[in-house]
Amino acid sequence: MGIDPHHLKPFEDVEKYVAFLERPDRALWQKPDDVVAALGLTGRETVYDLGAGSGYFTFRLARAVPRGTVIAGDMEPEMIRHLHHRTTTEGVTNVQVTLLKGDDPGVPPTADLVFVCDVLHHVPDRPAWLAKVAAAMKPGARLALLEFKEGKLPEGPPESIKIPQRQIVELVETTGLKLVAERPDLLPYQTFLVFAKAS
């Protein structure tokens, strides 16, 4: 039986899934503050958190761009409701939430940075999806991609759906974006790659 990459949620119950995504021990290997710092944000950017899920990075990114905006996009209506509820209850004014439809990554043309963490392995037609991402990006915008490394790891998706780093770089550079930074030692289980669109 094949694995459906659209349904790799460990829990169907939304509250359980949010708790799983936000579990405290995730920070030990996800190093969210180090990841946000490595993005080198000035504080004024528009950041698009593509596949934002529970907002694990959304709200950290929002703190990093106090004079900017974070747009959080996800295909799951329950996650969008969760994100909207959290922005309201916590009084976060620089986060916008958008529901994505089908295979449209929905990249806003204003985005200075498109942030994609552990999403690409869920995408069925990666070349077409990445081409849409790149086409929507404005000149000079960056794409930050985090994906799980190959090999037997205590975290991450099944080995069969992991994407080798070399293949990720080829897929993205085929769209015209160029690899401008990588931090192989930043995260124990994930690659950290930053691509840019020519100005």
C-alpha positions as CSV (number, residue, x, y, z in Angstrom):
1,M,0.0,0.0,0.0
2,G,1.4,3.4,-1.0
3,I,1.8,6.3,1.3
4,D,-0.4,9.2,0.5
5,P,1.8,12.3,1.2
6,H,-1.3,14.4,1.7
7,H,-2.3,12.5,4.8
8,L,0.9,12.3,6.9
9,K,-0.7,13.9,9.9
10,P,0.1,11.7,12.8
11,F,-3.3,12.6,14.3
12,E,-6.6,13.3,12.6
13,D,-7.8,15.2,15.7
14,V,-6.7,18.8,15.1
15,E,-6.0,19.6,18.8
16,K,-3.8,16.5,19.1
17,Y,-2.0,17.5,15.9
18,V,-1.4,21.0,17.1
19,A,-0.1,19.6,20.4
20,F,2.2,17.3,18.4
21,L,3.6,20.2,16.3
22,E,4.0,22.4,19.3
23,R,5.5,19.8,21.6
24,P,8.3,21.3,23.8
25,D,10.9,18.7,22.8
26,R,10.6,19.7,19.2
27,A,12.6,22.9,20.0
28,L,15.6,20.7,20.9
29,W,16.2,19.6,17.3
30,Q,14.1,22.1,15.3
31,K,16.0,25.0,16.9
32,P,13.4,27.6,15.8
33,D,15.1,30.6,17.2
34,D,18.4,29.7,15.5
35,V,16.5,29.1,12.3
36,V,14.8,32.5,12.4
37,A,18.1,34.2,13.3
38,A,19.8,32.4,10.4
39,L,17.3,34.1,8.0
40,G,19.0,37.4,8.7
41,L,15.8,39.4,8.8
42,T,15.9,43.2,9.2
43,G,12.5,43.5,10.8
44,R,10.6,45.2,8.0
45,E,10.1,42.3,5.6
46,T,6.9,40.6,4.4
47,V,7.5,36.9,5.2
48,Y,5.2,34.2,3.7
49,D,5.1,31.1,5.9
50,L,4.0,28.5,3.3
51,G,2.4,25.4,4.9
52,A,2.3,27.2,8.3
53,G,0.4,24.4,10.1
54,S,-0.1,25.4,13.8
55,G,2.0,28.5,13.4
56,Y,5.1,27.0,15.0
57,F,7.3,29.4,13.0
58,T,4.6,32.0,12.1
59,F,4.7,33.7,15.5
60,R,8.4,33.5,15.9
61,L,8.8,35.1,12.5
62,A,6.3,37.7,13.5
63,R,8.4,38.7,16.4
64,A,11.4,38.9,14.1
65,V,9.7,41.4,11.8
66,P,7.9,43.8,14.2
67,R,7.7,46.4,11.4
68,G,6.8,43.9,8.8
69,T,4.2,41.3,8.1
70,V,3.9,37.5,8.2
71,I,1.4,35.9,5.9
72,A,0.6,32.3,7.0
73,G,-0.8,30.0,4.4
74,D,-2.1,26.5,4.8
75,M,-4.4,24.0,3.1
76,E,-6.1,22.8,6.3
77,P,-9.1,24.9,7.2
78,E,-8.7,23.7,10.9
79,M,-5.2,25.1,11.0
80,I,-6.3,28.4,9.5
81,R,-9.0,28.6,12.2
82,H,-6.3,27.8,14.9
83,L,-4.0,30.4,13.5
84,H,-6.7,33.1,13.3
85,H,-7.8,32.3,16.8
86,R,-4.3,32.6,18.1
87,T,-3.6,35.9,16.4
88,T,-6.8,37.3,18.0
89,T,-6.3,35.9,21.5
90,E,-2.7,36.9,21.6
91,G,-3.2,40.3,20.0
92,V,-0.7,39.7,17.2
93,T,-1.3,42.4,14.7
94,N,1.4,41.6,12.1
95,V,0.1,38.2,11.1
96,Q,-2.3,37.5,8.3
97,V,-3.8,34.1,7.5
98,T,-4.8,32.7,4.2
99,L,-6.4,29.4,3.2
100,L,-4.6,27.7,0.2
101,K,-6.6,25.9,-2.5
102,G,-5.5,22.8,-4.3
103,D,-2.0,22.9,-5.7
104,D,-1.6,26.6,-5.6
105,P,1.1,27.7,-3.2
106,G,-0.5,31.2,-3.1
107,V,2.8,33.1,-2.8
108,P,1.9,36.8,-2.4
109,P,3.8,39.1,-4.8
110,T,4.8,41.3,-1.9
111,A,6.8,38.6,-0.1
112,D,10.5,39.3,0.6
113,L,11.0,35.8,2.0
114,V,9.0,32.6,1.4
115,F,9.6,30.2,4.3
116,V,8.9,26.5,3.7
117,C,9.6,24.0,6.5
118,D,8.9,20.3,6.1
119,V,6.4,20.8,3.3
120,L,8.0,19.9,0.1
121,H,7.9,16.1,0.7
122,H,4.1,16.4,1.0
123,V,3.8,18.0,-2.5
124,P,2.8,15.5,-5.3
125,D,4.0,17.5,-8.3
126,R,7.1,19.3,-6.9
127,P,8.4,20.7,-10.2
128,A,5.1,22.4,-11.1
129,W,4.6,23.6,-7.5
130,L,8.1,25.1,-7.2
131,A,7.7,26.7,-10.6
132,K,4.6,28.5,-9.3
133,V,6.4,29.5,-6.1
134,A,9.3,31.0,-8.2
135,A,7.1,32.7,-10.7
136,A,5.1,34.5,-8.0
137,M,8.2,35.7,-6.2
138,K,9.3,39.3,-6.8
139,P,12.9,40.0,-8.0
140,G,15.3,39.8,-5.1
141,A,13.0,37.7,-3.0
142,R,14.4,34.7,-1.1
143,L,13.1,31.1,-0.6
144,A,14.1,29.3,2.6
145,L,13.6,25.5,2.4
146,L,13.9,23.1,5.3
147,E,13.6,19.4,4.7
148,F,14.5,16.3,6.6
149,K,17.9,14.8,5.8
150,E,18.2,11.3,4.5
151,G,19.1,8.4,6.7
152,K,17.6,6.8,9.8
153,L,16.7,9.7,12.1
154,P,14.6,9.9,15.3
155,E,12.4,12.6,13.7
156,G,10.8,13.1,10.3
157,P,8.8,11.3,7.7
158,P,9.3,7.8,6.3
159,E,12.6,7.3,4.5
160,S,10.7,6.5,1.3
161,I,9.4,10.0,0.8
162,K,12.4,12.0,1.9
163,I,14.0,14.1,-0.9
164,P,17.8,14.0,-1.3
165,Q,19.4,17.5,-0.9
166,R,21.0,17.3,-4.3
167,Q,17.5,16.7,-5.8
168,I,16.0,19.6,-3.9
169,V,18.7,22.0,-5.2
170,E,18.2,20.7,-8.8
171,L,14.4,21.1,-8.5
172,V,14.6,24.6,-7.2
173,E,17.3,25.8,-9.5
174,T,15.4,24.5,-12.5
175,T,12.9,27.3,-11.7
176,G,15.5,29.9,-12.1
177,L,16.2,30.5,-8.4
178,K,19.8,30.2,-7.2
179,L,21.1,28.6,-4.1
180,V,22.7,31.5,-2.1
181,A,23.2,30.0,1.4
182,E,23.1,26.7,3.2
183,R,23.8,25.8,6.8
184,P,24.6,22.1,7.0
185,D,25.5,22.2,10.7
186,L,22.6,24.3,11.9
187,L,20.1,21.5,12.4
188,P,20.7,17.9,13.3
189,Y,17.9,16.3,11.2
190,Q,17.2,18.9,8.5
191,T,18.8,20.7,5.6
192,F,18.6,24.5,5.6
193,L,18.8,26.0,2.1
194,V,18.2,29.6,0.9
195,F,17.6,30.4,-2.7
196,A,17.1,33.8,-4.3
197,K,15.4,35.2,-7.4
198,A,17.6,37.5,-9.5
199,S,17.0,41.2,-8.9
